[in-house]
Amino acid sequence: MALESIEVIDDEAFMDNRELETLKLPSCIKYIGRDAFAECPYLKNVAVEGVETVKMMFCKCEHLRELLITAETPFGKCGSIASGR
C-alpha cells in the first residue's frame, strides 16, 4: 500500500511508541484518532499538514518541543490564537 492512500490514523495507533522522535505527516492524512501518539516519551518534533480532524493526539509526551500544523484553518473560530504565518 502506498503512503498516499493512507487517510486515517486510528485511535492509539502509535501509543506508547518508544522509538518515535520526529513525526512528519503528509497531506494525505485527513483524520488522526484519539491518543494516536499518546505516551510517546521521546517524541520531540511534530509537523502535521492538512489534517481535517484530530482527536486528542498527544498526551504524556514529556519531550515534545515543537508542533507545526499546516492547515487552512487549524484553529477555527479561536480568535485568541495568533496565526504563525
C-alpha positions in Angstrom: 0.0 0.0 0.0 1.4 3.4 -1.0 1.6 6.1 1.7 -0.5 8.4 -0.4 -3.5 6.1 0.0 -3.5 6.3 3.8 -6.1 8.8 5.1 -6.7 7.7 8.7 -4.5 7.1 11.7 -6.6 5.1 14.1 -7.1 5.6 17.9 -4.0 4.6 19.9 -2.2 3.6 16.6 1.3 4.6 17.9 0.5 4.9 21.6 3.5 4.2 23.9 5.9 4.1 20.9 9.4 4.4 22.4 11.1 4.7 19.0 9.3 7.8 17.7 11.4 11.0 17.9 10.2 13.1 14.9 6.9 12.9 13.1 6.0 14.5 9.8 2.6 13.6 8.5 1.8 14.2 4.8 -1.3 16.0 3.5 -3.0 12.7 2.6 -3.7 12.1 6.3 -7.2 13.5 7.0 -8.1 12.1 10.4 -6.0 11.4 13.5 -7.7 9.3 16.1 -7.8 9.7 19.9 -4.5 9.2 21.6 -2.8 8.2 18.3 0.6 9.4 19.6 -0.1 9.5 23.3 2.6 8.4 25.7 5.5 8.6 23.2 8.2 9.7 25.6 10.9 10.5 23.1 8.7 12.4 20.6 10.2 15.9 20.2 9.1 17.4 16.8 5.8 17.1 15.0 4.7 18.5 11.6 1.2 17.9 10.5 0.0 19.1 7.1 -3.6 19.4 6.0 -5.3 17.2 8.6 -9.1 17.9 8.9 -9.9 16.1 12.2 -7.8 15.5 15.2 -8.9 13.7 18.4 -6.6 14.4 21.4 -3.4 13.5 19.5 -0.8 13.9 22.3 -0.8 13.1 25.9 2.1 12.4 28.3 4.7 13.3 25.6 7.1 14.9 28.0 9.8 15.9 25.4 7.5 17.4 22.8 9.1 20.8 22.0 7.8 21.7 18.5 4.4 21.3 16.9 3.8 22.7 13.4 0.3 22.4 12.0 -0.1 23.4 8.4 -3.8 23.8 7.5 -6.0 26.4 6.1 -7.8 26.9 9.4 -6.3 24.7 12.1 -8.0 26.6 14.9 -11.4 27.6 13.5 -13.0 30.5 15.5 -10.2 30.7 18.1 -9.7 34.4 17.9 -7.2 34.5 20.8 -4.7 32.2 19.0 -2.4 34.2 16.7 -1.5 32.9 13.3 2.1 31.8 12.9 2.1 33.0 9.2 
